[in-house]
Amino acid sequence: MFLNLIKYFLFYIFFTSAVSAGTTFSNDNPSEAEEIKDTIVVHGMTLYGKIVKIGPDRLSFRLLYSEGLSHFAYKDIESITTKYTYHISYNRMDIEGRVVAIEDNTHLKVVQKDNTERTVRIASIDNFIMSVNDDDSFENRVRNRFPYTKGNINLGFKIEQGSTIKNSVDVQFNIRHKQAEHEIKLYVDYEYETRETEITPKYDYTDELVGILTYNNHFKNDQFWYVSMAADYDRIRFVKNRYIPSLGYGYRFEFGKLAWLEPTIGLGYANTKYVGELYPEKSFAAGALGLSGKYRMNDIAFINTFIIDGFMIYYPSLENPDLDWIFRSNLNFTIPLFDFLSVKLSVNHINDTNPADNVGNNKTTTNLLFGLDF
């Protein structure tokens, strides 16, 4: 099964070459009948279109009369002027205006509606989206209404007909709200599968849910305090419900502008109830050790961008770490296809002291998912 998923994933890698590889640049000025919006100059080449995204290291630009995106490092951009108005969120402020210049490859000069000029540090921008005055679509209204909230929802499914009939679905949801030092993150992963054969009726082969809600307070530079509530159930492994509140300290290590790691350390308390009365309820005080990170690779042949991200959380019992522990990890390999669509290979691993000998402690699942980013 794992090898098949790898083959499918490689197929989508080559598929993306048809939709995202190569963008034709034009150095010709458009005719007077053509509507010129945003303008950028890259290595002496004048390009017309509109800004789609302002990232920490580069700008995403959609050329006039083109569906593809071009990505330019700020060091390569000589000038920027926009006729569209943009909603810019940074340093607890929200402004609307037109970009009239880029300074030192690190700052944007913005002219607001009242002709007031502001210089905005690119690294401080939390969100950069078109104003509803220039785009009144429902999606853009929502993005303007919630400028500090981002996320994605990913869906994978499988239908197999044969000697064994299999129907499965995997839904993964991430949402992040960050404003200044306050950050709230929600991660949810639900997997469900039924199986049926000629001699056995339909039964639940997988039925599990993992949810993690976390609040981070970035009190100083890359340091933060966190409070988290993890909850899950796994009917097939006899886990009726489990709750793990925890709190602690974390630090972010940044490696350039494309990679970061966040180790955390803290204390928690785990409480687990099992299905039926076969096993007693279990509770224990635990340490809380975590690691999350992200690595983004740009300008890759055929696929343009490749993202690796994930997390690990380990809760060892303070009294008997060899007898009681809970471990969760998630590793994702993502290829963005368009502004809002991506394909993802997701690997989940759990390891805990499950009392059912026939179930065991370890479980690993690998799924191919399609994602919608917002």
C-alpha positions as CSV (number, residue, x, y, z in Angstrom):
1,M,0.0,0.0,0.0
2,F,2.8,2.4,0.9
3,L,4.6,1.8,-2.4
4,N,1.4,2.5,-4.3
5,L,1.0,5.8,-2.5
6,I,4.6,6.7,-3.4
7,K,3.8,6.0,-7.0
8,Y,0.7,8.1,-7.0
9,F,2.6,10.9,-5.3
10,L,5.3,10.8,-8.0
11,F,2.6,10.9,-10.6
12,Y,1.3,14.1,-9.2
13,I,4.8,15.6,-9.1
14,F,5.1,15.1,-12.9
15,F,1.5,16.2,-13.4
16,T,2.3,19.6,-11.8
17,S,4.9,20.2,-14.5
18,A,2.0,20.7,-17.0
19,V,0.4,23.4,-14.9
20,S,3.1,25.2,-13.0
21,A,6.4,24.8,-14.9
22,G,7.8,27.8,-16.7
23,T,6.3,31.2,-17.1
24,T,6.7,33.3,-20.3
25,F,7.9,36.8,-19.6
26,S,7.0,39.7,-21.9
27,N,9.0,42.8,-22.3
28,D,6.5,44.5,-24.6
29,N,4.4,47.3,-23.4
30,P,0.7,46.6,-23.6
31,S,-1.5,48.6,-26.0
32,E,-3.6,51.5,-24.8
33,A,-6.7,49.2,-24.9
34,E,-5.1,46.9,-22.4
35,E,-5.6,47.6,-18.7
36,I,-2.4,47.9,-16.8
37,K,-2.6,47.3,-13.1
38,D,0.5,46.5,-11.0
39,T,4.0,47.0,-12.4
40,I,7.3,45.5,-11.3
41,V,10.7,45.8,-12.8
42,V,12.9,42.7,-12.5
43,H,16.5,42.8,-13.8
44,G,15.4,45.7,-16.1
45,M,12.4,43.8,-17.4
46,T,9.0,45.5,-16.9
47,L,6.2,43.2,-16.0
48,Y,2.5,43.9,-15.7
49,G,-0.2,42.1,-13.7
50,K,-1.0,41.9,-10.0
51,I,0.6,40.9,-6.8
52,V,-0.8,37.7,-5.3
53,K,1.4,37.2,-2.3
54,I,4.1,38.9,-0.2
55,G,6.3,36.2,1.4
56,P,9.2,36.6,3.7
57,D,11.8,36.1,0.9
58,R,10.0,36.7,-2.4
59,L,6.9,38.1,-4.1
60,S,4.4,36.1,-6.1
61,F,3.1,37.9,-9.2
62,R,0.4,36.9,-11.8
63,L,1.2,38.4,-15.2
64,L,-1.4,40.1,-17.3
65,Y,-3.4,37.5,-19.3
66,S,-1.7,34.6,-17.6
67,E,-3.0,32.0,-15.2
68,G,0.4,30.9,-13.8
69,L,2.4,32.6,-11.0
70,S,5.9,34.0,-11.2
71,H,8.0,34.2,-8.0
72,F,10.7,36.9,-7.6
73,A,13.2,37.4,-4.8
74,Y,13.2,40.9,-3.5
75,K,16.9,41.3,-4.3
76,D,16.0,41.0,-8.0
77,I,13.2,43.6,-7.9
78,E,14.2,47.1,-8.9
79,S,10.8,48.8,-8.5
80,I,7.1,48.2,-7.6
81,T,4.1,50.3,-8.3
82,T,0.5,49.1,-7.9
83,K,-2.8,50.5,-9.2
84,Y,-4.7,47.9,-7.1
85,T,-5.3,48.8,-3.5
86,Y,-4.2,46.3,-0.9
87,H,-5.1,45.5,2.6
88,I,-1.9,45.1,4.6
89,S,-1.8,43.7,8.2
90,Y,1.4,44.2,10.2
91,N,2.5,45.0,13.8
92,R,-1.2,45.0,15.0
93,M,-2.1,47.5,12.4
94,D,-4.3,47.2,9.3
95,I,-3.9,49.7,6.4
96,E,-5.2,50.0,2.9
97,G,-3.2,51.6,0.1
98,R,-1.1,51.4,-3.0
99,V,2.5,50.2,-3.1
100,V,4.7,52.9,-4.8
101,A,8.2,51.7,-4.1
102,I,10.5,49.0,-2.6
103,E,13.4,50.2,-0.5
104,D,16.6,48.3,0.2
105,N,14.8,45.1,-0.8
106,T,13.3,44.9,2.7
107,H,10.6,47.6,2.9
108,L,7.6,48.7,0.9
109,K,6.5,52.3,0.7
110,V,2.7,52.5,0.8
111,V,0.4,55.5,0.0
112,Q,-2.9,55.3,1.8
113,K,-6.2,56.8,0.7
114,D,-5.6,60.0,2.5
115,N,-2.2,60.3,0.7
116,T,-0.4,59.4,3.9
117,E,2.8,57.5,3.3
118,R,3.9,54.5,5.4
119,T,7.1,52.4,5.2
120,V,6.3,48.8,6.0
121,R,9.0,46.2,6.8
122,I,8.3,43.2,4.6
123,A,9.3,40.7,7.3
124,S,6.6,42.2,9.6
125,I,3.7,41.7,7.2
126,D,1.2,39.1,8.5
127,N,-1.1,39.4,5.6
128,F,-1.2,41.1,2.2
129,I,-4.4,40.8,0.2
130,M,-6.3,42.8,-2.4
131,S,-8.8,45.3,-1.0
132,V,-12.5,44.6,-1.4
133,N,-12.7,47.8,-3.4
134,D,-10.9,46.1,-6.2
135,D,-12.1,42.6,-5.6
136,D,-15.5,42.1,-4.0
137,S,-15.7,38.3,-4.4
138,F,-16.9,36.3,-1.4
139,E,-13.5,34.7,-0.9
140,N,-11.7,38.0,-0.8
141,R,-14.3,39.5,1.5
142,V,-13.7,36.6,3.9
143,R,-9.9,37.1,3.7
144,N,-10.3,40.8,4.4
145,R,-12.6,40.1,7.3
146,F,-10.2,37.6,8.9
147,P,-6.7,38.9,7.8
148,Y,-4.8,37.2,10.6
149,T,-6.3,33.7,10.0
150,K,-4.8,31.1,7.6
151,G,-5.3,27.4,7.2
152,N,-6.0,24.5,4.9
153,I,-8.3,21.5,4.7
154,N,-7.1,18.3,3.1
155,L,-9.2,15.4,1.9
156,G,-8.2,11.9,0.8
157,F,-10.5,8.9,0.0
158,K,-10.2,5.4,-1.3
159,I,-12.9,3.1,-2.8
160,E,-11.8,-0.5,-3.6
161,Q,-14.0,-3.2,-5.1
162,G,-12.8,-6.8,-5.1
163,S,-12.8,-9.7,-2.7
164,T,-12.7,-7.1,0.0
165,I,-14.8,-3.9,-0.4
166,K,-13.0,-1.0,1.2
167,N,-14.3,2.6,1.6
168,S,-12.1,5.1,3.5
169,V,-11.8,8.8,4.1
170,D,-9.2,11.0,5.7
171,V,-9.8,14.6,6.6
172,Q,-7.0,16.8,7.9
173,F,-7.7,20.4,9.0
174,N,-5.2,23.1,10.1
175,I,-6.0,26.7,11.1
176,R,-3.7,29.4,12.5
177,H,-4.6,32.8,13.9
178,K,-1.7,35.1,14.7
179,Q,-1.7,38.7,15.7
180,A,1.4,40.2,17.2
181,E,2.5,38.0,20.1
182,H,-0.7,36.0,20.3
183,E,-1.1,32.8,18.2
184,I,-3.8,30.2,18.2
185,K,-3.4,26.9,16.2
186,L,-5.9,24.1,15.7
187,Y,-5.0,20.7,14.2
188,V,-7.6,18.0,13.5
189,D,-7.2,14.7,11.7
190,Y,-10.0,12.2,11.2
191,E,-9.7,8.8,9.6
192,Y,-12.6,6.4,8.9
193,E,-12.6,3.1,6.9
194,T,-15.1,0.3,6.5
195,R,-14.5,-3.2,5.0
196,E,-16.7,-5.9,3.8
197,T,-16.2,-9.4,2.3
198,E,-18.5,-12.1,1.0
199,I,-18.3,-13.9,4.3
200,T,-18.2,-11.0,6.7
201,P,-20.6,-8.1,7.0
202,K,-19.5,-4.5,6.8
203,Y,-17.5,-3.4,9.8
204,D,-15.4,-0.4,10.9
205,Y,-11.7,-1.0,10.2
206,T,-10.6,2.5,11.2
207,D,-12.4,5.1,13.3
208,E,-10.0,7.6,14.9
209,L,-9.8,11.3,15.6
210,V,-6.9,13.5,16.8
211,G,-7.4,17.2,17.8
212,I,-4.8,19.6,19.2
213,L,-5.6,23.2,20.2
214,T,-2.6,25.4,21.1
215,Y,-2.1,28.9,22.3
216,N,1.3,30.5,22.0
217,N,2.4,33.8,23.6
218,H,5.5,35.1,21.9
219,F,6.7,37.2,24.8
220,K,10.2,37.9,23.5
221,N,11.8,37.5,20.1
222,D,11.7,33.8,19.2
223,Q,10.6,32.7,22.7
224,F,7.1,31.8,23.7
225,W,4.9,30.2,26.4
226,Y,2.3,27.7,25.3
227,V,-0.9,26.1,26.6
228,S,-2.2,23.1,24.8
229,M,-5.2,20.7,24.9
230,A,-4.8,17.4,22.9
231,A,-7.7,15.0,22.6
232,D,-8.3,11.9,20.6
233,Y,-10.2,8.6,20.3
234,D,-9.5,5.4,18.4
235,R,-12.4,2.9,18.6
236,I,-10.4,0.1,16.9
237,R,-7.6,0.4,19.4
238,F,-10.2,0.5,22.3
239,V,-9.5,4.1,23.2
240,K,-12.8,5.7,24.0
241,N,-11.4,9.1,24.7
242,R,-8.2,10.7,25.8
243,Y,-7.4,14.3,27.1
244,I,-4.0,15.7,27.6
245,P,-3.7,19.3,28.8
246,S,-0.2,20.7,28.9
247,L,1.8,23.9,29.3
248,G,5.4,24.9,28.9
249,Y,8.1,26.9,27.0
250,G,9.2,26.9,23.4
251,Y,11.8,28.5,21.2
252,R,11.9,29.1,17.4
253,F,15.1,28.5,15.5
254,E,15.1,30.0,12.0
255,F,17.5,28.9,9.3
256,G,17.3,31.6,6.7
257,K,13.9,32.5,5.5
258,L,12.8,29.0,4.3
259,A,13.2,26.8,7.3
260,W,12.4,26.8,11.0
261,L,12.2,24.5,14.0
262,E,10.3,24.9,17.3
263,P,11.2,22.6,20.2
264,T,9.0,22.8,23.3
265,I,9.2,21.5,26.8
266,G,6.6,21.4,29.5
267,L,4.3,19.4,31.8
268,G,1.0,17.7,31.1
269,Y,-1.6,15.3,32.5
270,A,-3.0,12.4,30.5
271,N,-6.3,10.8,31.1
272,T,-7.5,7.8,29.0
273,K,-10.8,5.9,29.1
274,Y,-11.2,2.6,27.2
275,V,-14.1,1.1,25.3
276,G,-16.3,-1.1,27.5
277,E,-15.0,-2.4,30.8
278,L,-12.2,-4.5,29.6
279,Y,-9.5,-2.1,30.8
280,P,-9.5,0.4,33.7
281,E,-9.2,4.2,33.2
282,K,-5.6,5.4,33.2
283,S,-4.3,8.8,34.3
284,F,-0.8,10.0,34.9
285,A,1.3,13.2,35.2
286,A,3.6,13.5,32.3
287,G,6.4,15.5,30.7
288,A,5.5,17.3,27.4
289,L,8.2,17.3,24.8
290,G,7.5,18.6,21.3
291,L,9.1,19.5,18.1
292,S,7.5,21.1,15.0
293,G,9.1,22.5,11.9
294,K,8.8,23.5,8.3
295,Y,11.2,23.5,5.3
296,R,10.3,25.2,2.0
297,M,12.2,24.6,-1.2
298,N,11.6,27.0,-4.1
299,D,12.5,27.0,-7.8
300,I,12.5,23.2,-8.2
301,A,12.4,21.8,-11.7
302,F,8.9,20.8,-12.8
303,I,7.1,21.5,-9.5
304,N,8.5,24.9,-8.5
305,T,7.8,24.6,-4.8
306,F,8.1,21.6,-2.4
307,I,7.2,21.8,1.4
308,I,8.1,19.5,4.2
309,D,6.4,20.1,7.6
310,G,5.3,18.2,10.6
311,F,5.4,17.8,14.4
312,M,6.2,15.3,17.1
313,I,4.7,15.2,20.7
314,Y,5.9,12.9,23.4
315,Y,4.2,12.6,26.8
316,P,6.3,10.2,29.1
317,S,4.9,9.5,32.6
318,L,6.8,11.3,35.3
319,E,6.5,8.3,37.6
320,N,6.9,5.4,35.2
321,P,8.2,6.6,31.8
322,D,8.9,3.0,30.7
323,L,5.4,1.8,31.5
324,D,3.2,4.8,30.5
325,W,3.7,7.1,27.6
326,I,1.9,8.7,24.6
327,F,3.6,9.7,21.3
328,R,2.1,11.4,18.2
329,S,3.8,12.5,15.0
330,N,2.7,13.9,11.7
331,L,5.0,14.4,8.6
332,N,3.8,16.0,5.4
333,F,5.3,16.4,1.9
334,T,3.3,19.0,0.0
335,I,3.3,20.4,-3.6
336,P,1.3,23.6,-4.2
337,L,-0.5,23.3,-7.5
338,F,-2.2,26.7,-7.7
339,D,-2.9,29.6,-5.3
340,F,-5.4,27.5,-3.3
341,L,-4.9,23.9,-4.3
342,S,-2.1,21.4,-3.3
343,V,-1.4,17.7,-3.1
344,K,0.0,16.2,0.1
345,L,1.5,12.9,1.2
346,S,0.8,12.6,4.9
347,V,2.4,10.1,7.3
348,N,1.0,9.7,10.8
349,H,2.6,7.6,13.6
350,I,1.2,6.9,17.1
351,N,2.8,4.9,19.9
352,D,1.3,4.5,23.3
353,T,1.0,2.0,26.1
354,N,-2.3,0.4,24.8
355,P,-3.3,-2.4,27.2
356,A,-4.7,-4.6,24.4
357,D,-2.1,-7.1,23.5
358,N,-3.7,-7.9,20.2
359,V,-3.7,-4.3,19.2
360,G,-0.1,-3.4,20.1
361,N,1.5,0.0,20.8
362,N,2.4,1.2,17.3
363,K,0.4,2.4,14.3
364,T,1.5,4.1,11.2
365,T,-0.8,5.4,8.4
366,T,0.2,7.0,5.0
367,N,-2.4,8.9,3.0
368,L,-2.4,10.9,-0.2
369,L,-4.5,14.1,0.2
370,F,-5.8,17.0,-1.8
371,G,-5.7,20.3,0.0
372,L,-7.5,23.7,-0.2
373,D,-5.6,26.6,1.3
374,F,-7.2,29.7,2.7
